[in-house]
């Protein structure tokens, strides 16, 4: 008997592996999944503009990367002793314009170069609500705690999102011909919008993604992270203390559902072997001088050598050096 309602995972039209270059952009949920991918040694680039929540700002960031246009002083504004960019998360803010621009443009240059080599792009929409500057009508990626009176708040229409992304995707494919895009909707509820408004926002995002996927059936797909959280994990024990964000256990569950369907067999096999090595690296012996521990070290080195032979593209030279310092084979 099932005690929860499992989400039926659609057949993945494409998959992910350690051999691909992967980009991730969007809400803080994409950073959760991106961190797991990074720890699993996938070749990832996570949120080069910082966390972005709405589809318009994510699309604008990708277009800026495609253009290669660096940021200038006139793209910044100063408030309370810090310089900010409306396109970026506050992690890029700094006490001087030069420092802020250096931080933004160094990251931008790396991301722009990688985008042209990207094989897989994970996009997570968080909210359909946007804030536009009253001075010029521009949608901002981050309000940086400016007064609400500086902005107009509205919900994007489905058609706006669809038109924007249907125009953008061919531009991305032009520079990266093998590109595939996986869309998700963040399971994090934007409670400040209100319960009903949050549902309308998520519904807008879901409808837009569905239409985008129907326009590019060979290039795009949808991973139901939102549905997994709402149905499979429909219990507050799967939420963090704020009762809004997914708890680490929930994130791991969603990751596992992703891995089971979207990772190639080669990467799934690799991760099982890598997990055993990680546990060995974390092991803290009571008697490091013992013969038993030396055997343990030698066995771990053998596992590392086997994984190197089977998956030569998987770089664990650093871990091998760490193990070698712990014992003599």
ROBADO-50155 format. One record per residue (C-alpha): residue number from 1; y negated, x negated, z. Coordinates in steps of 0.2 Angstrom, whole numbers. Layout:
<drenkols>
DRENKOL  num      Y      X      Z
DRENKOL  NUM      Y      X      Z
...
</drenkols>
This chain:
<drenkols>
DRENKOL  num      Y      X      Z
DRENKOL    1      0      0      0
DRENKOL    2    -17     -6     -5
DRENKOL    3    -30     -6      9
DRENKOL    4    -45     -9     -3
DRENKOL    5    -50     -5    -21
DRENKOL    6    -47    -21    -31
DRENKOL    7    -58    -24    -46
DRENKOL    8    -48    -25    -63
DRENKOL    9    -54    -41    -71
DRENKOL   10    -57    -39    -89
DRENKOL   11    -49    -52   -101
DRENKOL   12    -60    -67   -102
DRENKOL   13    -66    -70   -120
DRENKOL   14    -69    -89   -115
DRENKOL   15    -65   -100   -100
DRENKOL   16    -72   -114    -90
DRENKOL   17    -65   -132    -87
DRENKOL   18    -70   -149    -81
DRENKOL   19    -72   -154    -99
DRENKOL   20    -87   -143   -102
DRENKOL   21   -105   -145    -98
DRENKOL   22   -110   -130    -87
DRENKOL   23   -128   -123    -83
DRENKOL   24   -132   -110    -70
DRENKOL   25   -148   -101    -68
DRENKOL   26   -154    -86    -58
DRENKOL   27   -153    -80    -40
DRENKOL   28   -148    -88    -25
DRENKOL   29   -130    -82    -28
DRENKOL   30   -129    -93    -43
DRENKOL   31   -133   -108    -31
DRENKOL   32   -118   -102    -20
DRENKOL   33   -106   -103    -35
DRENKOL   34   -114   -118    -42
DRENKOL   35   -112   -128    -26
DRENKOL   36    -93   -124    -26
DRENKOL   37    -92   -129    -44
DRENKOL   38   -101   -145    -40
DRENKOL   39    -90   -149    -25
DRENKOL   40    -75   -146    -37
DRENKOL   41    -82   -159    -48
DRENKOL   42    -87   -148    -63
DRENKOL   43   -101   -155    -74
DRENKOL   44   -115   -143    -68
DRENKOL   45   -134   -141    -68
DRENKOL   46   -140   -129    -56
DRENKOL   47   -157   -120    -57
DRENKOL   48   -169   -133    -64
DRENKOL   49   -183   -121    -59
DRENKOL   50   -176   -117    -42
DRENKOL   51   -171    -99    -38
DRENKOL   52   -176    -86    -50
DRENKOL   53   -172    -67    -48
DRENKOL   54   -178    -57    -63
DRENKOL   55   -172    -58    -81
DRENKOL   56   -189    -61    -88
DRENKOL   57   -193    -76    -78
DRENKOL   58   -175    -83    -81
DRENKOL   59   -178    -81   -100
DRENKOL   60   -195    -88    -99
DRENKOL   61   -188   -104    -90
DRENKOL   62   -175   -106   -104
DRENKOL   63   -188   -104   -118
DRENKOL   64   -199   -117   -109
DRENKOL   65   -184   -129   -109
DRENKOL   66   -181   -126   -127
DRENKOL   67   -199   -130   -131
DRENKOL   68   -198   -146   -121
DRENKOL   69   -216   -143   -116
DRENKOL   70   -220   -152   -100
DRENKOL   71   -230   -145    -86
DRENKOL   72   -249   -150    -84
DRENKOL   73   -261   -149    -70
DRENKOL   74   -268   -132    -77
DRENKOL   75   -251   -125    -75
DRENKOL   76   -253   -127    -56
DRENKOL   77   -263   -118    -43
DRENKOL   78   -268   -124    -25
DRENKOL   79   -266   -113     -9
DRENKOL   80   -266   -119      9
DRENKOL   81   -265   -137      5
DRENKOL   82   -251   -136     -7
DRENKOL   83   -249   -136    -26
DRENKOL   84   -238   -123    -34
DRENKOL   85   -231   -117    -50
DRENKOL   86   -228    -98    -53
DRENKOL   87   -213   -103    -64
DRENKOL   88   -205   -113    -50
DRENKOL   89   -197   -111    -33
DRENKOL   90   -207   -117    -18
DRENKOL   91   -195   -132    -17
DRENKOL   92   -206   -140    -31
DRENKOL   93   -222   -137    -21
DRENKOL   94   -231   -153    -15
DRENKOL   95   -247   -159     -6
DRENKOL   96   -254   -166    -22
DRENKOL   97   -254   -160    -40
DRENKOL   98   -247   -177    -46
DRENKOL   99   -233   -176    -34
DRENKOL  100   -229   -158    -39
DRENKOL  101   -230   -162    -57
DRENKOL  102   -218   -177    -55
DRENKOL  103   -206   -166    -46
DRENKOL  104   -207   -152    -59
DRENKOL  105   -207   -163    -75
DRENKOL  106   -193   -175    -69
DRENKOL  107   -181   -161    -66
DRENKOL  108   -187   -152    -82
DRENKOL  109   -184   -168    -93
DRENKOL  110   -166   -169    -86
DRENKOL  111   -163   -150    -89
DRENKOL  112   -170   -149   -106
DRENKOL  113   -159   -164   -112
DRENKOL  114   -143   -156   -104
DRENKOL  115   -147   -139   -111
DRENKOL  116   -143   -145   -129
DRENKOL  117   -126   -151   -123
DRENKOL  118   -122   -136   -113
DRENKOL  119   -106   -127   -117
DRENKOL  120   -106   -113   -104
DRENKOL  121   -121   -105    -96
DRENKOL  122   -119    -94    -80
DRENKOL  123   -134    -82    -78
DRENKOL  124   -136    -71    -62
DRENKOL  125   -149    -58    -62
DRENKOL  126   -155    -53    -45
DRENKOL  127   -168    -40    -47
DRENKOL  128   -176    -29    -61
DRENKOL  129   -192    -29    -51
DRENKOL  130   -206    -41    -57
DRENKOL  131   -223    -46    -51
DRENKOL  132   -237    -48    -64
DRENKOL  133   -253    -57    -60
DRENKOL  134   -267    -45    -61
DRENKOL  135   -278    -59    -69
DRENKOL  136   -268    -62    -84
DRENKOL  137   -253    -50    -84
DRENKOL  138   -241    -64    -83
DRENKOL  139   -224    -61    -75
DRENKOL  140   -221    -74    -61
DRENKOL  141   -205    -82    -55
DRENKOL  142   -212    -84    -38
DRENKOL  143   -227    -77    -28
DRENKOL  144   -228    -91    -16
DRENKOL  145   -234    -79     -3
DRENKOL  146   -250    -75    -11
DRENKOL  147   -257    -58     -6
DRENKOL  148   -249    -43    -13
DRENKOL  149   -266    -37    -20
DRENKOL  150   -265    -52    -33
DRENKOL  151   -250    -44    -41
DRENKOL  152   -244    -28    -50
DRENKOL  153   -226    -24    -45
DRENKOL  154   -215    -14    -57
DRENKOL  155   -197    -12    -63
DRENKOL  156   -192    -19    -80
DRENKOL  157   -185     -7    -92
DRENKOL  158   -168     -9    -99
DRENKOL  159   -175    -11   -117
DRENKOL  160   -187    -25   -111
DRENKOL  161   -173    -35   -104
DRENKOL  162   -161    -32   -119
DRENKOL  163   -175    -36   -132
DRENKOL  164   -180    -52   -123
DRENKOL  165   -162    -59   -122
DRENKOL  166   -156    -53   -139
DRENKOL  167   -171    -63   -146
DRENKOL  168   -167    -78   -134
DRENKOL  169   -148    -80   -136
DRENKOL  170   -149    -85   -155
DRENKOL  171   -162    -98   -150
DRENKOL  172   -150   -105   -137
DRENKOL  173   -136   -105   -150
DRENKOL  174   -146   -115   -162
DRENKOL  175   -148   -130   -151
DRENKOL  176   -131   -128   -143
DRENKOL  177   -119   -121   -156
DRENKOL  178   -104   -120   -144
DRENKOL  179   -113   -111   -131
DRENKOL  180   -105    -96   -121
DRENKOL  181   -115    -86   -108
DRENKOL  182   -107    -77    -93
DRENKOL  183   -119    -64    -85
DRENKOL  184   -117    -58    -67
DRENKOL  185   -127    -47    -56
DRENKOL  186   -130    -54    -39
DRENKOL  187   -121    -45    -25
DRENKOL  188   -136    -48    -13
DRENKOL  189   -146    -32    -10
DRENKOL  190   -165    -33    -11
DRENKOL  191   -167    -22      4
DRENKOL  192   -186    -24      4
DRENKOL  193   -186    -14    -12
DRENKOL  194   -178      1     -2
DRENKOL  195   -160      7     -3
DRENKOL  196   -163     18    -18
DRENKOL  197   -174      6    -27
DRENKOL  198   -162     -8    -25
DRENKOL  199   -148      3    -33
DRENKOL  200   -160      8    -48
DRENKOL  201   -164    -11    -50
DRENKOL  202   -145    -16    -50
DRENKOL  203   -141     -2    -62
DRENKOL  204   -155     -7    -74
DRENKOL  205   -148    -25    -74
DRENKOL  206   -130    -19    -77
DRENKOL  207   -135     -8    -91
DRENKOL  208   -145    -22    -99
DRENKOL  209   -131    -34    -98
DRENKOL  210   -119    -21   -105
DRENKOL  211   -130    -20   -121
DRENKOL  212   -132    -38   -122
DRENKOL  213   -114    -41   -122
DRENKOL  214   -111    -28   -135
DRENKOL  215   -123    -37   -146
DRENKOL  216   -115    -54   -144
DRENKOL  217    -96    -50   -140
DRENKOL  218    -90    -67   -145
DRENKOL  219   -104    -76   -136
DRENKOL  220   -107    -67   -120
DRENKOL  221    -97    -59   -106
DRENKOL  222    -99    -51    -89
DRENKOL  223    -91    -57    -72
DRENKOL  224    -91    -42    -59
DRENKOL  225    -97    -52    -44
DRENKOL  226   -108    -37    -39
DRENKOL  227    -93    -25    -40
DRENKOL  228    -81    -36    -30
DRENKOL  229    -94    -37    -16
DRENKOL  230    -97    -18    -16
DRENKOL  231    -78    -13    -17
DRENKOL  232    -66    -26    -13
DRENKOL  233    -77    -33      1
DRENKOL  234    -84    -16      7
DRENKOL  235    -85    -21     25
DRENKOL  236    -99    -29     36
DRENKOL  237    -88    -43     42
DRENKOL  238    -90    -50     24
DRENKOL  239   -109    -51     26
DRENKOL  240   -120    -64     35
DRENKOL  241   -129    -60     51
DRENKOL  242   -143    -52     41
DRENKOL  243   -131    -39     34
DRENKOL  244   -138    -43     17
DRENKOL  245   -131    -59     10
DRENKOL  246   -113    -62      8
DRENKOL  247   -104    -72     21
DRENKOL  248    -96    -89     17
DRENKOL  249    -79    -80     17
DRENKOL  250    -85    -67      4
DRENKOL  251    -92    -81     -7
DRENKOL  252    -75    -90     -7
DRENKOL  253    -66    -74    -11
DRENKOL  254    -78    -70    -26
DRENKOL  255    -76    -88    -31
DRENKOL  256    -57    -87    -31
DRENKOL  257    -58    -71    -41
DRENKOL  258    -68    -81    -54
DRENKOL  259    -57    -96    -54
DRENKOL  260    -41    -85    -56
DRENKOL  261    -48    -77    -72
DRENKOL  262    -61    -89    -79
DRENKOL  263    -54   -106    -76
DRENKOL  264    -43   -114    -89
DRENKOL  265    -25   -118    -83
DRENKOL  266    -29   -137    -83
DRENKOL  267    -44   -135    -71
DRENKOL  268    -34   -124    -60
DRENKOL  269    -20   -137    -59
DRENKOL  270    -33   -151    -56
DRENKOL  271    -41   -141    -42
DRENKOL  272    -25   -139    -33
DRENKOL  273    -21   -158    -33
DRENKOL  274    -40   -162    -29
DRENKOL  275    -39   -150    -14
DRENKOL  276    -24   -160     -7
DRENKOL  277    -34   -176     -9
DRENKOL  278    -50   -169     -1
DRENKOL  279    -40   -163     14
DRENKOL  280    -33   -181     16
DRENKOL  281    -50   -188     15
DRENKOL  282    -56   -177     29
DRENKOL  283    -41   -182     40
DRENKOL  284    -46   -191     56
DRENKOL  285    -32   -201     63
DRENKOL  286    -28   -203     81
DRENKOL  287    -20   -220     78
DRENKOL  288    -28   -228     63
DRENKOL  289    -18   -244     66
DRENKOL  290     -1   -236     66
DRENKOL  291     12   -238     52
DRENKOL  292     12   -219     50
DRENKOL  293     -6   -219     45
DRENKOL  294     -4   -234     33
DRENKOL  295     10   -224     24
DRENKOL  296     -2   -209     24
DRENKOL  297    -16   -220     16
DRENKOL  298     -3   -226      3
DRENKOL  299      2   -209     -1
DRENKOL  300    -16   -203     -4
DRENKOL  301    -19   -218    -15
DRENKOL  302     -4   -213    -25
DRENKOL  303    -10   -195    -27
DRENKOL  304    -27   -202    -33
DRENKOL  305    -19   -213    -46
DRENKOL  306     -8   -198    -52
DRENKOL  307    -23   -187    -54
DRENKOL  308    -32   -201    -63
DRENKOL  309    -18   -203    -75
DRENKOL  310    -16   -184    -78
DRENKOL  311    -35   -181    -79
DRENKOL  312    -43   -197    -85
DRENKOL  313    -60   -187    -87
DRENKOL  314    -60   -183    -68
DRENKOL  315    -70   -197    -59
DRENKOL  316    -64   -200    -42
DRENKOL  317    -67   -219    -41
DRENKOL  318    -78   -216    -26
DRENKOL  319    -65   -207    -16
DRENKOL  320    -52   -221    -21
DRENKOL  321    -63   -234    -14
DRENKOL  322    -66   -225      2
DRENKOL  323    -47   -223      4
DRENKOL  324    -44   -241      0
DRENKOL  325    -56   -247     14
DRENKOL  326    -45   -237     26
DRENKOL  327    -30   -247     24
DRENKOL  328    -21   -260     14
DRENKOL  329     -8   -254      2
</drenkols>
